[in-house]
Amino acid sequence: MELYTILQKAHSGLAYLALLMLVIVVANALIGVFSKKEFTEKDRKIALFGLIATHVQLLFGLILYFVSPLGFKSLGEMSDKALRLTSLEHPFINILAIALITIGWSKHKKIAESTSKFKTFAVFYGVGLLLILIRIPWSLWLCKQ
């Protein structure tokens, strides 16, 4: 198996883990906000695992982007909707989403109140999750399954 195929399968497989972790973080944050529970080390670790999962996914995605025939090399062909999605929209929006998740992680460290920490995670990780979900190339995923 060639490097491109290995990276593509790893990127696709890790996407499930990253999405699951983000859903867990957002759900945990919303539960924390509405139940007004105290922010604990367990809550911090849950958010940290979400952060790590998305950053690992980003790393695989960036490597794949530069070795893929659908990535960087096809930037000049923006009239093709599928190429535009895989070479421009998907990477750009996902980098933006992961930047928001990272900002949420950084902001929580400066906050003392538990409810505010949970709100920070709910907003930043939630918007990040939403951006990731709207820019996943679902048609490519569904065709491969």
DSSP file with accessible surface (Angstrom, degrees, kcal/mol):
  #  RESIDUE AA STRUCTURE BP1 BP2  ACC     N-H-->O    O-->H-N    N-H-->O    O-->H-N    TCO  KAPPA ALPHA  PHI   PSI    X-CA   Y-CA   Z-CA
    1    1 A M              0   0  166      0, 0.0     2,-0.1     0, 0.0     0, 0.0   0.000 360.0 360.0 360.0 136.7    0.0    0.0    0.0
    2    2 A E     >  -     0   0  123      1,-0.1     4,-2.1     4,-0.0     3,-0.2  -0.380 360.0-107.0 -83.8 163.5    1.4    3.4   -0.9
    3    3 A L  H  > S+     0   0  109      1,-0.2     4,-2.9     2,-0.2     5,-0.3   0.879 117.0  56.0 -56.5 -43.1    1.7    6.4    1.5
    4    4 A Y  H  > S+     0   0   42      1,-0.2     4,-2.5     2,-0.2    -1,-0.2   0.928 108.7  46.5 -58.6 -46.0   -1.2    8.3    0.0
    5    5 A T  H  > S+     0   0   40      2,-0.2     4,-2.4    -3,-0.2    -1,-0.2   0.909 112.7  49.9 -64.9 -41.7   -3.6    5.4    0.6
    6    6 A I  H  X S+     0   0   88     -4,-2.1     4,-2.5     1,-0.2    -2,-0.2   0.940 113.5  45.8 -62.6 -47.1   -2.4    4.8    4.2
    7    7 A L  H  X S+     0   0   13     -4,-2.9     4,-2.9     2,-0.2     5,-0.2   0.897 111.6  52.3 -63.2 -40.5   -2.8    8.5    5.0
    8    8 A Q  H  X S+     0   0   49     -4,-2.5     4,-2.3    -5,-0.3    -2,-0.2   0.933 112.2  44.7 -63.1 -44.0   -6.2    8.7    3.3
    9    9 A K  H  X S+     0   0  131     -4,-2.4     4,-2.7     2,-0.2     5,-0.2   0.901 114.5  49.3 -67.9 -39.7   -7.5    5.7    5.4
   10   10 A A  H  X S+     0   0   28     -4,-2.5     4,-3.0    -5,-0.2     5,-0.2   0.928 111.6  49.0 -64.9 -43.1   -5.9    7.1    8.6
   11   11 A H  H  X S+     0   0   30     -4,-2.9     4,-1.1     1,-0.2    -2,-0.2   0.916 114.4  45.3 -63.7 -41.4   -7.5   10.5    8.0
   12   12 A S  H  X S+     0   0   31     -4,-2.3     4,-0.8    -5,-0.2    -2,-0.2   0.913 116.0  45.7 -68.2 -42.9  -10.9    9.0    7.3
   13   13 A G  H >X S+     0   0   41     -4,-2.7     4,-1.0     1,-0.2     3,-0.7   0.915 111.4  50.8 -68.2 -42.1  -10.7    6.7   10.3
   14   14 A L  H 3X S+     0   0   45     -4,-3.0     4,-2.8     1,-0.2    -1,-0.2   0.756  96.7  71.5 -67.7 -22.9   -9.4    9.3   12.7
   15   15 A A  H 3X S+     0   0    9     -4,-1.1     4,-2.8    -5,-0.2     5,-0.2   0.899  95.1  52.8 -59.6 -39.6  -12.3   11.6   11.6
   16   16 A Y  H <X S+     0   0  114     -4,-0.8     4,-2.5    -3,-0.7    -1,-0.2   0.924 111.2  46.2 -61.7 -43.6  -14.7    9.3   13.5
   17   17 A L  H  X S+     0   0   89     -4,-1.0     4,-2.8     2,-0.2    -2,-0.2   0.932 113.4  48.3 -64.5 -46.0  -12.7    9.6   16.6
   18   18 A A  H  X S+     0   0    7     -4,-2.8     4,-2.4    35,-0.2    -2,-0.2   0.929 113.7  46.8 -62.3 -44.5  -12.3   13.4   16.3
   19   19 A L  H  X S+     0   0   25     -4,-2.8     4,-2.5    -5,-0.2    -1,-0.2   0.921 112.5  50.0 -63.8 -43.3  -16.0   13.9   15.7
   20   20 A L  H  X S+     0   0  100     -4,-2.5     4,-2.5    -5,-0.2    -2,-0.2   0.933 111.0  49.3 -60.7 -45.0  -17.0   11.6   18.6
   21   21 A M  H  X S+     0   0   29     -4,-2.8     4,-2.7     1,-0.2    -1,-0.2   0.912 111.0  49.7 -62.7 -41.0  -14.6   13.4   20.9
   22   22 A L  H  X S+     0   0    0     -4,-2.4     4,-2.7     2,-0.2     5,-0.2   0.910 110.2  50.1 -65.5 -40.2  -16.1   16.8   19.9
   23   23 A V  H  X S+     0   0   75     -4,-2.5     4,-2.8     2,-0.2     5,-0.2   0.929 112.0  48.6 -62.2 -42.8  -19.6   15.6   20.4
   24   24 A I  H  X S+     0   0   70     -4,-2.5     4,-2.8     2,-0.2    -2,-0.2   0.928 112.2  48.5 -63.7 -43.7  -18.6   14.3   23.9
   25   25 A V  H  X S+     0   0    3     -4,-2.7     4,-2.7     2,-0.2    -2,-0.2   0.944 114.3  45.0 -62.3 -47.7  -16.9   17.6   24.8
   26   26 A V  H  X S+     0   0   22     -4,-2.7     4,-2.7     2,-0.2     5,-0.2   0.931 114.9  48.0 -64.6 -43.2  -19.9   19.7   23.6
   27   27 A A  H  X S+     0   0   43     -4,-2.8     4,-2.6    -5,-0.2    -2,-0.2   0.932 113.0  48.3 -62.8 -44.3  -22.4   17.4   25.4
   28   28 A N  H  X S+     0   0   24     -4,-2.8     4,-2.4    -5,-0.2    -1,-0.2   0.904 112.2  49.7 -62.0 -41.2  -20.3   17.5   28.6
   29   29 A A  H  X S+     0   0    2     -4,-2.7     4,-2.5    -5,-0.2    -2,-0.2   0.918 111.1  48.3 -65.5 -42.6  -20.1   21.3   28.4
   30   30 A L  H  X S+     0   0   74     -4,-2.7     4,-2.7     2,-0.2     5,-0.3   0.910 111.4  50.2 -65.5 -39.8  -23.8   21.7   27.9
   31   31 A I  H  X S+     0   0   99     -4,-2.6     4,-2.5    -5,-0.2     6,-0.3   0.924 111.3  50.1 -61.3 -42.4  -24.5   19.3   30.8
   32   32 A G  H  X>S+     0   0    0     -4,-2.4     5,-0.8    -5,-0.2     4,-0.8   0.892 112.0  47.3 -63.2 -40.2  -22.1   21.4   32.9
   33   33 A V  H  <5S+     0   0   19     -4,-2.5     3,-0.3     2,-0.2    -2,-0.2   0.955 117.9  39.6 -65.9 -49.8  -23.8   24.7   31.9
   34   34 A F  H  <5S+     0   0  165     -4,-2.7    -2,-0.2     1,-0.2    -1,-0.2   0.811 120.7  42.5 -76.4 -28.4  -27.4   23.5   32.6
   35   35 A S  H  <5S-     0   0   68     -4,-2.5    -1,-0.2    -5,-0.3    -2,-0.2   0.537  98.3-137.0 -91.9  -6.8  -26.7   21.5   35.7
   36   36 A K  T  <5 +     0   0  153     -4,-0.8    -3,-0.2    -3,-0.3    -4,-0.1   0.840  43.2 167.0  53.7  38.3  -24.4   24.2   37.1
   37   37 A K      < -     0   0   65     -5,-0.8     2,-0.2    -6,-0.3    -1,-0.1  -0.353  42.4 -92.0 -79.1 164.4  -21.9   21.5   38.2
   38   38 A E        -     0   0  140     -2,-0.1     2,-0.4     1,-0.1    -1,-0.1  -0.545  39.1-114.8 -77.0 137.1  -18.4   22.2   39.3
   39   39 A F        -     0   0   28     -2,-0.2     2,-0.2    -3,-0.1    -1,-0.1  -0.609  44.7-174.2 -74.0 124.8  -15.7   22.1   36.6
   40   40 A T     >  -     0   0   67     -2,-0.4     4,-1.9     1,-0.1     5,-0.1  -0.626  42.5 -99.0-117.6 175.8  -13.3   19.2   37.5
   41   41 A E  H  > S+     0   0   96      1,-0.2     4,-2.5     2,-0.2     5,-0.2   0.848 122.5  58.7 -61.4 -35.1  -10.1   17.6   36.2
   42   42 A K  H  > S+     0   0  136      2,-0.2     4,-2.2     1,-0.2    -1,-0.2   0.920 105.2  48.9 -62.0 -42.1  -12.2   15.0   34.4
   43   43 A D  H  > S+     0   0    2      2,-0.2     4,-2.0     1,-0.2    -2,-0.2   0.896 110.5  51.2 -64.4 -40.0  -14.0   17.8   32.4
   44   44 A R  H  X S+     0   0   73     -4,-1.9     4,-2.4     1,-0.2    -2,-0.2   0.920 110.3  49.0 -62.8 -42.5  -10.6   19.4   31.6
   45   45 A K  H  X S+     0   0   99     -4,-2.5     4,-2.7     2,-0.2    -2,-0.2   0.877 107.3  54.7 -67.4 -37.6   -9.3   16.0   30.3
   46   46 A I  H  X S+     0   0   30     -4,-2.2     4,-1.8     2,-0.2    -1,-0.2   0.948 112.0  44.1 -59.9 -46.3  -12.4   15.4   28.2
   47   47 A A  H  X S+     0   0    1     -4,-2.0     4,-2.3     1,-0.2    -2,-0.2   0.888 111.7  54.1 -66.4 -37.1  -11.8   18.8   26.5
   48   48 A L  H  X S+     0   0   44     -4,-2.4     4,-3.0     2,-0.2    -2,-0.2   0.919 106.5  51.0 -63.8 -41.6   -8.1   18.1   26.2
   49   49 A F  H  X S+     0   0  117     -4,-2.7     4,-2.6     1,-0.2    -1,-0.2   0.888 109.8  51.0 -64.1 -36.6   -8.7   14.8   24.4
   50   50 A G  H  X S+     0   0    0     -4,-1.8     4,-2.1   -29,-0.2    -1,-0.2   0.922 111.1  48.3 -63.4 -42.5  -11.0   16.6   22.0
   51   51 A L  H  X S+     0   0   19     -4,-2.3     4,-2.2     2,-0.2    -2,-0.2   0.939 113.5  46.4 -61.8 -47.5   -8.3   19.1   21.3
   52   52 A I  H  X S+     0   0   80     -4,-3.0     4,-2.6     1,-0.2     5,-0.3   0.923 110.6  52.6 -63.6 -44.5   -5.7   16.4   20.8
   53   53 A A  H  X S+     0   0   13     -4,-2.6     4,-2.2     1,-0.2   -35,-0.2   0.916 111.6  46.1 -60.2 -41.5   -8.0   14.4   18.5
   54   54 A T  H  X S+     0   0    1     -4,-2.1     4,-2.4     1,-0.2    -1,-0.2   0.887 112.4  50.3 -71.6 -34.2   -8.7   17.4   16.3
   55   55 A H  H  X S+     0   0   70     -4,-2.2     4,-2.4     2,-0.2    -2,-0.2   0.881 110.7  48.6 -71.1 -37.0   -5.0   18.4   16.1
   56   56 A V  H  X S+     0   0   57     -4,-2.6     4,-2.5     2,-0.2     5,-0.2   0.925 111.9  50.3 -65.1 -41.9   -3.9   14.9   15.1
   57   57 A Q  H  X S+     0   0   25     -4,-2.2     4,-2.5    -5,-0.3    -2,-0.2   0.908 110.1  50.6 -61.4 -42.1   -6.6   14.9   12.5
   58   58 A L  H  X S+     0   0   39     -4,-2.4     4,-2.9     2,-0.2     5,-0.2   0.922 108.4  52.3 -61.5 -43.6   -5.4   18.2   11.3
   59   59 A L  H  X S+     0   0  102     -4,-2.4     4,-2.3     1,-0.2     5,-0.2   0.947 112.3  44.2 -59.4 -48.9   -1.8   16.9   11.1
   60   60 A F  H  X S+     0   0   61     -4,-2.5     4,-2.7     1,-0.2    -1,-0.2   0.906 113.9  52.1 -62.8 -39.9   -2.9   13.9    9.0
   61   61 A G  H  X S+     0   0   17     -4,-2.5     4,-2.5    -5,-0.2    -2,-0.2   0.907 109.2  48.2 -63.9 -42.1   -5.0   16.2    6.8
   62   62 A L  H  X S+     0   0   65     -4,-2.9     4,-1.5     2,-0.2    -1,-0.2   0.914 113.1  47.2 -67.0 -40.9   -2.2   18.6    6.1
   63   63 A I  H  X S+     0   0   76     -4,-2.3     4,-1.0    -5,-0.2     3,-0.4   0.950 114.1  48.2 -62.8 -46.1    0.2   15.9    5.2
   64   64 A L  H >X S+     0   0   20     -4,-2.7     4,-1.8     1,-0.2     3,-0.6   0.889 105.2  60.2 -60.5 -39.0   -2.5   14.3    3.0
   65   65 A Y  H 3< S+     0   0   37     -4,-2.5     7,-1.7     1,-0.2     8,-0.3   0.877 107.6  44.1 -57.7 -39.1   -3.2   17.7    1.4
   66   66 A F  H 3< S+     0   0  119     -4,-1.5    -1,-0.2    -3,-0.4    -2,-0.2   0.643 119.9  39.6 -87.7 -12.3    0.3   18.0    0.1
   67   67 A V  H << S+     0   0   56     -4,-1.0    -2,-0.2    -3,-0.6    -1,-0.2   0.524  97.1  96.9-107.3  -6.8    0.7   14.4   -1.2
   68   68 A S    ><> -     0   0    9     -4,-1.8     3,-1.0    -5,-0.2     5,-0.6  -0.565  69.4-141.0 -85.3 142.8   -2.8   14.1   -2.6
   69   69 A P  T 3 5S+     0   0   83      0, 0.0    -1,-0.1     0, 0.0    -4,-0.1   0.694 107.1  52.5 -70.3 -16.8   -3.7   14.7   -6.3
   70   70 A L  T 3 5S+     0   0   67      3,-0.1    -5,-0.1    16,-0.1    -2,-0.0   0.450 105.1  64.8 -94.5  -1.1   -6.9   16.4   -5.0
   71   71 A G  T X 5S-     0   0    2     -3,-1.0     3,-1.8    -7,-0.2    -5,-0.2   0.554 112.5 -13.6 -92.8-122.7   -5.1   18.7   -2.7
   72   72 A F  G > 5S+     0   0  113     -7,-1.7     3,-1.5     1,-0.3     4,-0.2   0.821 126.2  62.4 -55.3 -37.0   -2.7   21.6   -3.3
   73   73 A K  G 3 <S+     0   0  143     -5,-0.6     3,-0.4    -8,-0.3    -1,-0.3   0.717 101.3  52.3 -67.0 -21.4   -2.0   20.6   -6.9
   74   74 A S  G X  S+     0   0    5     -3,-1.8     3,-1.8     1,-0.2    -1,-0.3   0.263  72.1 109.6-101.1  14.5   -5.7   21.2   -7.9
   75   75 A L  T <  S+     0   0   58     -3,-1.5     3,-0.3     1,-0.3    -1,-0.2   0.796  72.8  60.6 -61.3 -27.0   -6.1   24.7   -6.6
   76   76 A G  T 3  S+     0   0   78     -3,-0.4     2,-0.6     1,-0.2    -1,-0.3   0.607  91.3  70.9 -75.8  -9.6   -6.2   26.2  -10.0
   77   77 A E    X   +     0   0  110     -3,-1.8     3,-1.0     1,-0.2    -1,-0.2  -0.421  52.7 143.9-107.5  60.5   -9.3   24.2  -11.0
   78   78 A M  T 3   +     0   0   54     -2,-0.6    -1,-0.2    -3,-0.3     6,-0.1   0.563  57.2  75.8 -80.5  -5.3  -11.9   26.0   -8.8
   79   79 A S  T 3  S+     0   0  120     -3,-0.2     2,-0.6     4,-0.0    -1,-0.2   0.781  78.7  82.8 -75.5 -22.9  -14.7   25.6  -11.4
   80   80 A D  S <> S-     0   0   76     -3,-1.0     4,-2.6     1,-0.2     5,-0.2  -0.727  74.0-151.8 -82.5 116.9  -15.1   21.9  -10.5
   81   81 A K  H  > S+     0   0  158     -2,-0.6     4,-2.1     1,-0.2    -1,-0.2   0.885  92.7  48.3 -59.4 -42.6  -17.3   21.8   -7.4
   82   82 A A  H  > S+     0   0   59      2,-0.2     4,-2.2     1,-0.2    -1,-0.2   0.911 113.1  47.4 -67.4 -41.4  -15.8   18.6   -6.0
   83   83 A L  H  > S+     0   0   20      2,-0.2     4,-2.7     1,-0.2     5,-0.3   0.891 110.3  52.8 -66.3 -39.3  -12.2   19.8   -6.5
   84   84 A R  H  X>S+     0   0   73     -4,-2.6     5,-2.3     2,-0.2     4,-1.9   0.914 109.9  49.6 -62.4 -39.7  -13.0   23.1   -4.9
   85   85 A L  I  <>S+     0   0   26     -4,-2.1     5,-3.1    -5,-0.2    -2,-0.2   0.957 118.2  37.0 -63.1 -49.7  -14.5   21.3   -1.9
   86   86 A T  I  <5S+     0   0   23     -4,-2.2    -2,-0.2     1,-0.2    -1,-0.2   0.808 125.1  37.5 -77.9 -28.2  -11.5   19.0   -1.4
   87   87 A S  I  <5S+     0   0    0     -4,-2.7    -1,-0.2    -5,-0.2    -3,-0.2   0.684 135.1   5.1-100.0 -16.1   -8.7   21.4   -2.2
   88   88 A L  I  X5S+     0   0   78     -4,-1.9     4,-2.3    -5,-0.3     5,-0.3   0.651 124.7  43.1-129.4 -59.2  -10.0   24.7   -0.8
   89   89 A E  I  ><S+     0   0   54     -5,-2.3     4,-2.5     2,-0.2     5,-0.4   0.932 113.1  48.6 -66.0 -49.7  -13.2   24.6    1.3
   90   90 A H  H  ><S+     0   0   35     -5,-3.1     4,-2.0    -6,-0.3     5,-0.2   0.958 117.6  39.7 -59.3 -51.7  -12.6   21.5    3.3
   91   91 A P  H  > S+     0   0   24      0, 0.0     4,-2.4     0, 0.0     5,-0.2   0.938 117.9  48.1 -65.1 -44.3   -9.1   22.4    4.5
   92   92 A F  H  X S+     0   0  130     -4,-2.3     4,-2.3     1,-0.2    -2,-0.2   0.948 115.1  42.9 -62.9 -49.5   -9.8   26.1    5.0
   93   93 A I  H  X S+     0   0   34     -4,-2.5     4,-2.7    -5,-0.3    -1,-0.2   0.895 115.0  50.5 -66.3 -38.4  -13.0   25.6    7.1
   94   94 A N  H  X S+     0   0   20     -4,-2.0     4,-2.5    -5,-0.4    -1,-0.2   0.881 109.1  50.4 -70.7 -34.7  -11.5   22.8    9.1
   95   95 A I  H  X S+     0   0   76     -4,-2.4     4,-2.3    -5,-0.2    -2,-0.2   0.932 112.1  48.8 -64.5 -41.7   -8.3   24.8    9.9
   96   96 A L  H  X S+     0   0   76     -4,-2.3     4,-2.2    -5,-0.2    -2,-0.2   0.927 111.1  50.3 -61.3 -43.8  -10.6   27.6   11.0
   97   97 A A  H  X S+     0   0    0     -4,-2.7     4,-2.3     1,-0.2    -2,-0.2   0.924 111.4  47.0 -61.8 -44.5  -12.7   25.2   13.1
   98   98 A I  H  X S+     0   0    9     -4,-2.5     4,-2.5     1,-0.2    -1,-0.2   0.866 108.7  55.5 -70.0 -31.8   -9.6   23.8   14.8
   99   99 A A  H  X S+     0   0   45     -4,-2.3     4,-2.5     2,-0.2    -1,-0.2   0.928 108.6  48.4 -63.2 -42.5   -8.3   27.3   15.5
  100  100 A L  H  X S+     0   0   40     -4,-2.2     4,-2.6     2,-0.2    -2,-0.2   0.913 110.6  50.5 -63.4 -41.6  -11.6   28.0   17.3
  101  101 A I  H  X S+     0   0    0     -4,-2.3     4,-2.2     2,-0.2    -2,-0.2   0.923 111.2  48.9 -61.7 -42.6  -11.3   24.8   19.3
  102  102 A T  H  X S+     0   0   43     -4,-2.5     4,-2.5     2,-0.2    -2,-0.2   0.900 109.9  51.1 -65.0 -40.3   -7.8   25.8   20.2
  103  103 A I  H  X S+     0   0   76     -4,-2.5     4,-3.0     1,-0.2    -2,-0.2   0.922 108.9  51.9 -62.4 -42.9   -8.9   29.3   21.2
  104  104 A G  H  X S+     0   0    0     -4,-2.6     4,-1.9     1,-0.2    -2,-0.2   0.909 109.6  49.5 -59.2 -42.0  -11.6   27.8   23.4
  105  105 A W  H  X S+     0   0   23     -4,-2.2     4,-0.8     1,-0.2    -2,-0.2   0.934 113.9  45.4 -62.5 -45.1   -9.0   25.6   25.1
  106  106 A S  H >X S+     0   0   46     -4,-2.5     3,-0.6     1,-0.2     4,-0.5   0.900 111.3  51.9 -66.8 -41.7   -6.8   28.6   25.8
  107  107 A K  H >< S+     0   0   96     -4,-3.0     3,-1.3     1,-0.2     4,-0.4   0.861 100.6  61.8 -64.6 -35.6   -9.6   30.8   27.0
  108  108 A H  H >< S+     0   0    4     -4,-1.9     3,-1.2     1,-0.3    -1,-0.2   0.827  95.1  62.7 -63.4 -27.6  -10.9   28.3   29.5
  109  109 A K  H << S+     0   0  126     -4,-0.8    -1,-0.3    -3,-0.6    -2,-0.2   0.777 102.4  49.6 -68.8 -24.1   -7.5   28.4   31.4
  110  110 A K  T << S+     0   0  172     -3,-1.3     2,-0.4    -4,-0.5    -1,-0.3   0.441  94.9  89.7 -92.8  -3.2   -8.0   32.1   32.2
  111  111 A I    <   -     0   0   41     -3,-1.2     6,-0.0    -4,-0.4     0, 0.0  -0.816  50.2-173.3-101.0 136.4  -11.5   31.6   33.6
  112  112 A A        +     0   0   98     -2,-0.4     2,-0.3     5,-0.0    -1,-0.1   0.808  61.0  84.0 -95.3 -34.3  -12.1   30.9   37.2
  113  113 A E  S  > S-     0   0  114      1,-0.1     4,-1.8   -75,-0.0     5,-0.1  -0.536  70.2-141.7 -80.3 134.4  -15.9   30.2   37.3
  114  114 A S  H  > S+     0   0   12     -2,-0.3     4,-2.5     1,-0.2     5,-0.2   0.903  99.3  51.8 -60.5 -47.0  -17.1   26.7   36.3
  115  115 A T  H  > S+     0   0   26      1,-0.2     4,-2.5     2,-0.2    -1,-0.2   0.905 109.9  50.4 -60.8 -38.9  -20.2   27.8   34.4
  116  116 A S  H  > S+     0   0   40      2,-0.2     4,-2.3     1,-0.2    -1,-0.2   0.869 108.6  52.2 -67.4 -36.4  -18.1   30.1   32.3
  117  117 A K  H  X S+     0   0   33     -4,-1.8     4,-2.2     2,-0.2    -2,-0.2   0.947 111.5  46.5 -62.6 -47.3  -15.5   27.4   31.5
  118  118 A F  H  X S+     0   0    2     -4,-2.5     4,-2.9     1,-0.2    -2,-0.2   0.905 111.8  51.2 -62.2 -41.1  -18.3   25.1   30.4
  119  119 A K  H  X S+     0   0  113     -4,-2.5     4,-2.8     2,-0.2     5,-0.3   0.902 107.9  53.2 -62.5 -40.5  -19.9   27.9   28.3
  120  120 A T  H  X S+     0   0   16     -4,-2.3     4,-2.5     1,-0.2     5,-0.5   0.939 112.6  43.4 -60.3 -46.6  -16.5   28.6   26.6
  121  121 A F  H  X>S+     0   0    4     -4,-2.2     4,-1.7     1,-0.2     5,-0.7   0.919 113.2  52.1 -65.5 -41.9  -16.2   24.9   25.7
  122  122 A A  H  X5S+     0   0   17     -4,-2.9     4,-1.0    -5,-0.2    -2,-0.2   0.929 116.7  39.0 -60.6 -44.3  -19.8   24.7   24.5
  123  123 A V  H  X5S+     0   0   84     -4,-2.8     4,-2.8     3,-0.2     5,-0.3   0.977 123.1  36.1 -72.3 -56.2  -19.4   27.7   22.3
  124  124 A F  H  X5S+     0   0   45     -4,-2.5     4,-2.1    -5,-0.3    -3,-0.2   0.932 124.8  39.3 -70.1 -45.9  -15.9   27.3   20.8
  125  125 A Y  H  X5S+     0   0    0     -4,-1.7     4,-2.8    -5,-0.5    -1,-0.2   0.872 116.6  53.5 -70.1 -35.3  -15.9   23.5   20.5
  126  126 A G  H  X<S+     0   0   19     -4,-1.0     4,-2.5    -5,-0.7    -2,-0.2   0.932 111.1  43.8 -64.9 -46.5  -19.6   23.6   19.3
  127  127 A V  H  X S+     0   0   66     -4,-2.8     4,-2.8     2,-0.2     5,-0.2   0.920 114.1  52.2 -64.8 -40.3  -18.9   26.1   16.5
  128  128 A G  H  X S+     0   0    0     -4,-2.1     4,-2.4    -5,-0.3    -2,-0.2   0.937 110.3  47.9 -59.3 -45.6  -15.8   24.1   15.6
  129  129 A L  H  X S+     0   0   20     -4,-2.8     4,-2.7     2,-0.2    -2,-0.2   0.928 111.5  50.3 -61.1 -44.8  -17.8   20.9   15.4
  130  130 A L  H  X S+     0   0  108     -4,-2.5     4,-2.1     1,-0.2    -2,-0.2   0.933 110.7  48.8 -61.6 -44.6  -20.5   22.6   13.3
  131  131 A L  H  X S+     0   0   33     -4,-2.8     4,-1.1     1,-0.2    -1,-0.2   0.912 111.8  49.5 -61.7 -42.2  -17.9   23.9   10.9
  132  132 A I  H >X S+     0   0   20     -4,-2.4     3,-0.6    -5,-0.2     4,-0.6   0.933 110.1  51.2 -63.0 -43.7  -16.3   20.5   10.6
  133  133 A L  H >< S+     0   0   62     -4,-2.7     3,-0.6     1,-0.2    -1,-0.2   0.868 108.9  50.1 -64.0 -35.8  -19.6   18.8   10.0
  134  134 A I  H 3< S+     0   0   89     -4,-2.1    -1,-0.2     1,-0.2    -2,-0.2   0.702 114.3  44.5 -79.4 -14.9  -20.7   21.2    7.2
  135  135 A R  H << S+     0   0   71     -4,-1.1    -1,-0.2    -3,-0.6    -2,-0.2   0.313  79.0 116.1-112.8  10.5  -17.4   20.9    5.3
  136  136 A I  S << S-     0   0   13     -3,-0.6     2,-2.4    -4,-0.6     3,-0.2  -0.623  76.1-120.5 -70.9 132.4  -16.9   17.1    5.5
  137  137 A P    >>  +     0   0   13      0, 0.0     4,-1.8     0, 0.0     3,-0.7  -0.487  41.5 174.8 -74.9  77.8  -17.0   15.8    1.9
  138  138 A W  H 3> S+     0   0  107     -2,-2.4     4,-3.1     1,-0.2     5,-0.3   0.851  71.9  58.9 -57.2 -36.7  -20.0   13.6    2.7
  139  139 A S  H 3> S+     0   0   74      1,-0.2     4,-1.6     2,-0.2    -1,-0.2   0.890 106.8  47.5 -63.4 -36.3  -20.4   12.5   -0.9
  140  140 A L  H <> S+     0   0   61     -3,-0.7     4,-1.2     2,-0.2    -1,-0.2   0.893 114.0  47.6 -69.1 -39.7  -16.9   11.1   -1.0
  141  141 A W  H  X S+     0   0   29     -4,-1.8     4,-1.1     1,-0.2     3,-0.3   0.930 112.3  48.4 -65.6 -44.8  -17.5    9.3    2.3
  142  142 A L  H  < S+     0   0  125     -4,-3.1    -1,-0.2     1,-0.2    -2,-0.2   0.845 108.7  53.8 -68.4 -32.4  -20.8    7.8    1.3
  143  143 A C  H  < S+     0   0  110     -4,-1.6    -1,-0.2    -5,-0.3    -2,-0.2   0.820 109.7  48.2 -70.3 -30.0  -19.4    6.6   -2.0
  144  144 A K  H  <        0   0  110     -4,-1.2    -1,-0.2    -3,-0.3    -2,-0.2   0.698 360.0 360.0 -83.3 -22.3  -16.5    4.7   -0.3
  145  145 A Q     <        0   0  150     -4,-1.1    -3,-0.0    -3,-0.1    -4,-0.0  -0.220 360.0 360.0 -71.3 360.0  -18.7    2.9    2.3
